Amino acid sequence: MPGSLILSTLLFAAAAFFLGRAAARPFGTGARSRPVYHGALLALWVALPGLAVTVAWALAQPALLDRLLLAGLPAGSVDAIGTGGRALVLAQIHALAEGRALPHLDAVIVEAGARLSRWREIGRLALFATVAATLLVSFLVARTRITPRLHARAAVERALTVGLVVCASVALLTTVALLVALLRETVEFFRLVPPAEFLFGTNWDPQVAFRSDQIAGTGAFGAASVFAGTLLVAAIAMAVAVPLGLLIAIHLVEYARPGTRAWAKPALEILAGVPTVAYFFAALLAVAPAIQHAGRALGLVVSPNSALAVGLVTGIMILPLVSSLADDALRAVPQDLRQASLAVGATRAETVLHVLLPAAMPGILGGVLLALSRAVGETMIVLMAAGLVATISLDPLGTTTTVTVQIATLLAVDAPFDDPRTLAAYALGLTLFVVTFGLNLLALRLVRRASRTDAS
Amino acid sequence: MTSLPPPDVRRDARRRRRRAVDVWLRRLGAGAVVFALGLAGLMLTAIIVASLPALTQTTVRVDFEIDPTLVSATDPAAGDFRAIVARGAAALFPDAPPAEASAAQRILTPAATRILRQEVLRNPDLIGRRLALAVPAAGPYDQLARDHVDRQAPETRRQLDDADIARFDRLTADGRVARSLNFGLLFNGDSRFPEVAGLAGAITGSAMALAICLAICLPIGIATAILMVEFAPRNRLTVVIEANVNNLAAVPPILYGLLGLAVFITCFGLPRSSPLVAGMVLALMTLPTVVIATSLALRRVPMAIREAGFAVGASRYQVVLHHVLPLALPGILTGAIAAISQALGEAAPLLLIGMNAFVTSVPHGVTEAATTLPTQILLWSESPQPGFVARAAAAILVLLASLVALNGIAVLLRHRAERRR
């Protein structure tokens, strides 16, 4: 219902735009603004009150009706059962009003359900009438103000500025909401599990704490082992991606013929755009079994979801990021340095190793840190290793678990929102946020410094 | 007493060593490029090979007698289609004892009843007639038809016993077994049975989520960039917004899932597993991409354009909307491409808001339960039945193909925008 009302309000506003523009046409060059702005202003004057009424009504009506319903019930029938009972009674009334049949209900409640659906019908009609009246009145009032002396453009531009600020605040609000959501649940979680135990405890077994005879936080939420698994996977990924990415960047910048560069660079960019779920599937299908076979040939016992396989595929995923950022950093080194080095007789390799790499180091380090933050936050590829018990072990051939996997598996069950498992997921999320935030801050500062020296 | 070699020989040795380092660095670099691209190529090949079985489907042609006593013409929806399927399956082996009828029915997919029902409801004239329908074979028989079953293995170690295999071989000899292109993969909803499971629900869910995501993130992102670049000259607000956007761009995607769960689902009470929430979460995730790309594009528009506009008396908005924005359009479209790729391929935040639910129906609205392509791939690839893994691989190919297609459209648009300059 509000949806169709909003749509008709917008249609009415569109009509107002054309009417306003037509009304301003005869003003000619005597007007302060062009006809388009008169039309736009009229449309704004019509749409904004209409939308405001609709939204306010839609927000206020349910709460108001609930209060009226409770007041309408016979005294004493609800107060005796407390707030929980009140919510239950309301839920029953709402179900009845939506046409669902419920057995064994008080006659009072059945009657209230009928009353609610009647009220809703009245509310719908009243809302429609109110919006229609608002639209009409605001149109008529605004129409009288469309005169040649009206500074329509200035008014429209003021409204646009408000719109821009509202849009720009969405990004800020996202951060605030993210922080508030993570912090609130984490504080709640730390009431059950002391922070020191969460950060340094080594016993991670979130399923145990769900048992009713056990007090949550008896050591089942020690996340150190989860952190260790994350670090192991990230370390393997970096061991793959950093050397390979650097070699690729050096090759493409210093050695490759322009023809090779012309196809290799876009190919790497395509790789960077491949969805991680594709990497996840390839890891599951090809890489993990291949590593298992290779391990068996060498006489090693390799788990089917080894940390090595997960790290390797994650490394390949972040490889294009490392190589493209290192590529940028190397190419940002001033040409003079390169030519001076070659002029005194250094080979290409010596130029790269002794001149270009040191000069490009801040940019390269920034790229590496960004890639590390991606590897730590990667979820899909490491899901391969999901559902496994966390133990502190740095054995790359065994199974492992990471922060992201634990978040995904803890929230996979539809547990109540104040469940310690749900809260633990938010605590892990906050840890992840803090770590990646620090890495990004450092990385951006390094990259920015690198580009500044280039500009000077 | 040996004498040292003459100086030029030593210099030659050193020169050779230095040259060798150079050659080795070049070879290592070329090796790294070949290794990385080769490994990616291998992964793609593995996915394509794995998807091949899902591209075709083994079907069995069955003659169904649509008996008017079982399905009345006045109310076909209430008909007993189960019985018709049972009779049709039994009729495949007219000389077999009735005790084997259920074994014959197991050759067909358990979804055969639903398929027949849909067919008859769509075309009620069939009632009272005979309908020859190619029904997908059940999973184990599909494997058998592809020679993936080891007939020499002891009976206890395979799903089908010798009698089952003999029965299927007879159908093959009768010419009733065929292998056809698996259009159901694109047009069916999800199912418990791999032979009839398809991507229609996931594709619809992804399209809805993507449309909502773009409808939110493009206007808001472009507006944010305009405010940052064109209106607020380096005051504290723009610095905060810019730093904040740069930081948001690097927040791990899964955290947006936590945000969506806490705010949209728990706080606002929006339905779980719905494309609406998925689109909103993806919009927040892709917002920084759009803002960064748009502000880059705006900054690249020459100052002279703006100054020329101001010189003839245009207001700031007229300069931005009439001159700067059209010139920045190609760069903004590049940002839109990146946002599309990101939104279509990302699964991690969608897991937390329940987009990996088992949903068999194709969603008709943005608040209905649905899956998306990446979460459907995850669901299928974790399933133990062999048919589902092949379907997951095929779904990845569908995802990659739609990414390529959407990128192609955006590149074309960018081309046109660039030409118009």
Chai-1 contact restraints between the chains, C-beta under 6 A:
chainA,res_idxA,chainB,res_idxB,connection_type,confidence,min_distance_angstrom,max_distance_angstrom,comment,restraint_id
A,E157,B,Y317,contact,1.0,0.0,6.0,A-B,restraint_1
A,L164,B,A223,contact,1.0,0.0,6.0,A-B,restraint_2
A,L164,B,L227,contact,1.0,0.0,6.0,A-B,restraint_3
A,C167,B,I220,contact,1.0,0.0,6.0,A-B,restraint_4
A,C167,B,A223,contact,1.0,0.0,6.0,A-B,restraint_5
A,C167,B,T224,contact,1.0,0.0,6.0,A-B,restraint_6
A,A168,B,T224,contact,1.0,0.0,6.0,A-B,restraint_7
A,A168,B,L227,contact,1.0,0.0,6.0,A-B,restraint_8
A,A168,B,I241,contact,1.0,0.0,6.0,A-B,restraint_9
A,V170,B,I220,contact,1.0,0.0,6.0,A-B,restraint_10
A,A171,B,T224,contact,1.0,0.0,6.0,A-B,restraint_11
A,A171,B,N244,contact,1.0,0.0,6.0,A-B,restraint_12
A,A171,B,V245,contact,1.0,0.0,6.0,A-B,restraint_13
A,L172,B,N244,contact,1.0,0.0,6.0,A-B,restraint_14
A,T174,B,L284,contact,1.0,0.0,6.0,A-B,restraint_15
A,T175,B,N244,contact,1.0,0.0,6.0,A-B,restraint_16
A,A177,B,V263,contact,1.0,0.0,6.0,A-B,restraint_17
A,L178,B,L259,contact,1.0,0.0,6.0,A-B,restraint_18
A,A181,B,L259,contact,1.0,0.0,6.0,A-B,restraint_19
A,A181,B,A262,contact,1.0,0.0,6.0,A-B,restraint_20
A,L244,B,A32,contact,1.0,0.0,6.0,A-B,restraint_21
A,L247,B,L28,contact,1.0,0.0,6.0,A-B,restraint_22
A,L247,B,G29,contact,1.0,0.0,6.0,A-B,restraint_23
A,L247,B,A32,contact,1.0,0.0,6.0,A-B,restraint_24
A,I248,B,A32,contact,1.0,0.0,6.0,A-B,restraint_25
A,I248,B,V33,contact,1.0,0.0,6.0,A-B,restraint_26
A,I250,B,G29,contact,1.0,0.0,6.0,A-B,restraint_27
A,H251,B,G29,contact,1.0,0.0,6.0,A-B,restraint_28
A,H251,B,A30,contact,1.0,0.0,6.0,A-B,restraint_29
A,H251,B,V33,contact,1.0,0.0,6.0,A-B,restraint_30
A,Y255,B,R26,contact,1.0,0.0,6.0,A-B,restraint_31
A,Y255,B,G29,contact,1.0,0.0,6.0,A-B,restraint_32
A,A264,B,V33,contact,1.0,0.0,6.0,A-B,restraint_33
A,A267,B,L37,contact,1.0,0.0,6.0,A-B,restraint_34
A,L271,B,A40,contact,1.0,0.0,6.0,A-B,restraint_35
A,G273,B,S341,contact,1.0,0.0,6.0,A-B,restraint_36
A,P275,B,G345,contact,1.0,0.0,6.0,A-B,restraint_37
A,V277,B,A347,contact,1.0,0.0,6.0,A-B,restraint_38
A,V277,B,P374,contact,1.0,0.0,6.0,A-B,restraint_39
A,V277,B,I377,contact,1.0,0.0,6.0,A-B,restraint_40
A,A278,B,I396,contact,1.0,0.0,6.0,A-B,restraint_41
A,F281,B,S381,contact,1.0,0.0,6.0,A-B,restraint_42
A,F281,B,I396,contact,1.0,0.0,6.0,A-B,restraint_43
A,A282,B,M43,contact,1.0,0.0,6.0,A-B,restraint_44
A,A282,B,A46,contact,1.0,0.0,6.0,A-B,restraint_45
A,L285,B,A46,contact,1.0,0.0,6.0,A-B,restraint_46
A,L285,B,A50,contact,1.0,0.0,6.0,A-B,restraint_47
A,A286,B,A46,contact,1.0,0.0,6.0,A-B,restraint_48
A,L319,B,A36,contact,1.0,0.0,6.0,A-B,restraint_49
A,T347,B,R18,contact,1.0,0.0,6.0,A-B,restraint_50
A,T347,B,D22,contact,1.0,0.0,6.0,A-B,restraint_51
A,R348,B,D22,contact,1.0,0.0,6.0,A-B,restraint_52
A,A349,B,V21,contact,1.0,0.0,6.0,A-B,restraint_53
A,A349,B,D22,contact,1.0,0.0,6.0,A-B,restraint_54
A,A349,B,L25,contact,1.0,0.0,6.0,A-B,restraint_55
A,S373,B,A250,contact,1.0,0.0,6.0,A-B,restraint_56
A,G377,B,P252,contact,1.0,0.0,6.0,A-B,restraint_57
A,T379,B,I254,contact,1.0,0.0,6.0,A-B,restraint_58
A,T379,B,A348,contact,1.0,0.0,6.0,A-B,restraint_59
A,M380,B,A347,contact,1.0,0.0,6.0,A-B,restraint_60
A,M380,B,A348,contact,1.0,0.0,6.0,A-B,restraint_61
A,T404,B,I254,contact,1.0,0.0,6.0,A-B,restraint_62
A,I407,B,I254,contact,1.0,0.0,6.0,A-B,restraint_63
A,A408,B,L351,contact,1.0,0.0,6.0,A-B,restraint_64
A,L411,B,L352,contact,1.0,0.0,6.0,A-B,restraint_65
A,F417,B,T266,contact,1.0,0.0,6.0,A-B,restraint_66
A,G429,B,L255,contact,1.0,0.0,6.0,A-B,restraint_67
A,G429,B,L258,contact,1.0,0.0,6.0,A-B,restraint_68
A,L432,B,P252,contact,1.0,0.0,6.0,A-B,restraint_69
A,F433,B,L255,contact,1.0,0.0,6.0,A-B,restraint_70
A,T436,B,P252,contact,1.0,0.0,6.0,A-B,restraint_71
A,N440,B,A250,contact,1.0,0.0,6.0,A-B,restraint_72
A,L444,B,N246,contact,1.0,0.0,6.0,A-B,restraint_73
